Every structure is written in C-alpha cells, then in structure tokens.
Amino acid sequence: HGSMNGWNDDVSSPSSDDDILKSDKLLPTPQPTVEVTNSPTLTKEQLIYDIIRPIYSTLSATVVFEDKLSPQFRAWKWLANEDEYEGFNKLADLSSDTIEQERVIERYVLAVLYFGTHGESWKFPTIFMNSTDICLWDSESLGVNEGSLLILGVSLCDSQSFVRDLRLTSFNMTGTIPFELSRLARLETLIIEKNNLVGSIPPEIFSLSHLSTFYIGENALEGSIPNAIGNLTSLENLSLAKNKFRGTFPESLANIQGLQQIFLITNELTGTIPQSVCSLAYLRRIFVSQNSFTGSFDCICESPSKITDTDYSVVTDCVIDCSCCNSCA
C-alpha cells in the first residue's frame, strides 16, 4: 500500500536538516550524475537533497540550505514534506531513474521561482505549488492582444513533461531572477515581463540553448547586458526594454543568425550600435530609442532582411544618423 503522495511507506522518519547538511560537508562537490544509495532507510528528504544538491557548488549549497528562509531551503522542504504530487515513482525507482530525477529538478526550480519572487503575492498564486503535474501549472487569462486568450504559467511542455514555455507576464513578481531557471534545459520561451524584478540577468541563463523567446522587459533590472547573451544561439525574439541596463549594445547579438526582433528601448545604454547587427538576415524589428546611443546606423538601410520595407520596424533616437529609419523618438 503506497503513501498518499506516491512515495514508499517503508522509509524511516526524516533525518534532521543538520544531519543531511553535515554529511554533505564531508563530501567533495558531486558530479551532475546523481548516484543515490538504494537503501530502505533512505528518506524522501535526503533523496530530494541528493538530487538537487549538484545544482550548486559545495560553498553555495552550504549557504542556501543552511538559511531556513532561503527560497532554496523552502523549495526543498516543500518538495520533501508538503508536496502531494503522486506522479513520481517510489523511492527505490526514483533513486536510479535519471528522467524522473530531472522532473524532480524542474519541479524544484519552479518552487524556487515561486518562493524567490514572493509567489504568495502573485496575480495567480494558486497555479503553482499544487499537487498536479507542473505541466498543469497554468491559468488562462484574457490578454490585451486583440482579445486573444493567453495561457499564463507553464504554458507548454514537451512529450516527456519537461517545461518548454514559461509565461508570467504582469504577475506581480518581486525579487530577483533565480539562476536555477537555467536548469529548465528544454525551455524555449521565457516571458517574465511587466513585473517588479530587480538585480541583473543571471549569467547561467545564457546556457539555455533552445531558448527562442526571451522577454524580461518592463522590470527594474540593471547591470550590463553581457556578451554571453550571444550563447543563446536559438534566440529569435529578445526584449530587455524598459529596464535600467547600462553599458553598451552587446555585439554578440549579431552572431545569432536567426534573430528577428530586438527590443532595447528605454534603458541607459551608451556607445554605438554595432554595424554587424545590420547583417542579420531575418531581422524584422529593432527598437533602440530612449537610450544614449550615438553615431550612425545607416547600414541598416542595406540590410539583407529588407527590414525598412516595413513601417515602424526600426526605431532609434533621433540623434542617430539613419537615412531610412522609419521612426525616431
């Protein structure tokens, strides 16, 4: 007879947090492959910890899991003790099934996002942290785009129930973007615009090789836009608009051959717009006004994308030299 949450009943009572964390300090940083002792005394709490622990270095794991108020600690304890999801296999299977372990990690990552951005105050706080599969963590909300119905939350999963699209527009999110989102390895769409997020873009995000739409506009994010953003080789649509980003236009964006839309308006960016951007063959829109860019962008007039054949496709500051730009602000 299984337990209510799908885990074995024949495990011992949970170890204390201190026991789990102390034993961890004796070990070197584990490799990403999780090897869990298949023991009848293994607790759910210890097993969850063993699965999520390789996300962190030894030092950062000590810091985040010893702080009982951290989003990571809270997500771990919720997953181990409060989550009533019945979809995972029993402990003995989960300890050796790498696909199931990845599902645990994705559920954990979304819990970290919830706790780290004050999910209890979200616009739709109940769509996360319930007992269903994370692919059902969504809410249909009426969008402003000509009355179309937008699905917010986890709006799409793949055939193995891994997250592909995460859309949390106008969700009343506060706090910072957790780097753990980089562990949603199959993510194609990440939209967290129109919130109150602060801090910088976690560099780990740029490892998301399948990400095609990355919208984090209309927050209060700051720092520079790192050249590592060019590692998002599948990127087609990018919005960093209406934040507080400083520094220069990341030249590495010109290396993303499939890039179609770039929205950088209303930041604190300086310098020139790299001429190499003009060679992007599929570019349909580039909005860079309300920054402090200088120099010429006339090369866009000869772009192979024929971008300026469309109205309102290139928007720059009026100080920028561009004979064919069809709007300036």
C-alpha positions, 0 to 999 in steps of 0.5 A: 500500500503506497503513501498518499503522495506516491512515495514508499511507506517503508522509509524511516522518519526524516533525518534532521536538516543538520544531519543531511547538511553535515554529511554533505560537508564531508563530501567533495562537490558531486558530479551532475550524475546523481548516484543515490544509495538504494537503501530502505532507510533512505528518506524522501528528504535526503533523496530530494537533497541528493538530487538537487544538491549538484545544482550548486557548488559545495560553498553555495549549497552550504549557504542556501540550505543552511538559511531556513528562509532561503527560497532554496531551503523552502523549495526543498522542504516543500518538495520533501514534506508538503508536496502531494504530487503522486506522479513520481515513482517510489523511492527505490525507482526514483533513486536510479531513474535519471528522467524522473530525477530531472522532473524532480529538478524542474519541479524544484526550480519552479518552487524556487521561482515561486518562493524567490519572487514572493509567489504568495503575492502573485496575480495567480498564486494558486497555479503553482505549488499544487499537487498536479503535474507542473505541466498543469501549472497554468491559468488562462487569462484574457490578454490585451492582444486583440482579445486573444486568450493567453495561457499564463504559467507553464504554458507548454511542455514537451512529450516527456513533461519537461517545461518548454514555455514559461509565461508570467507576464504582469504577475506581480513578481518581486525579487530577483531572477533565480539562476536555477531557471537555467536548469529548465534545459528544454525551455524555449520561451521565457516571458517574465515581463511587466513585473517588479524584478530587480538585480541583473540577468543571471549569467547561467541563463545564457546556457539555455540553448533552445531558448527562442523567446526571451522577454524580461522587459518592463522590470527594474533590472540593471547591470550590463547586458553581457556578451554571453547573451550571444550563447543563446544561439536559438534566440529569435525574439529578445526584449530587455526594454524598459529596464535600467541596463547600462553599458553598451549594445552587446555585439554578440547579438549579431552572431545569432543568425536567426534573430528577428526582433530586438527590443532595447528601448528605454534603458541607459545604454551608451556607445554605438550600435554595432554595424554587424547587427545590420547583417542579420538576415531575418531581422524584422524589428529593432527598437533602440530609442530612449537610450544614449546611443550615438553615431550612425546606423545607416547600414541598416538601410542595406540590410539583407532582411529588407527590414525598412520595407516595413513601417515602424520596424526600426526605431532609434533616437533621433540623434542617430544618423539613419537615412531610412529609419522609419521612426525616431523618438 
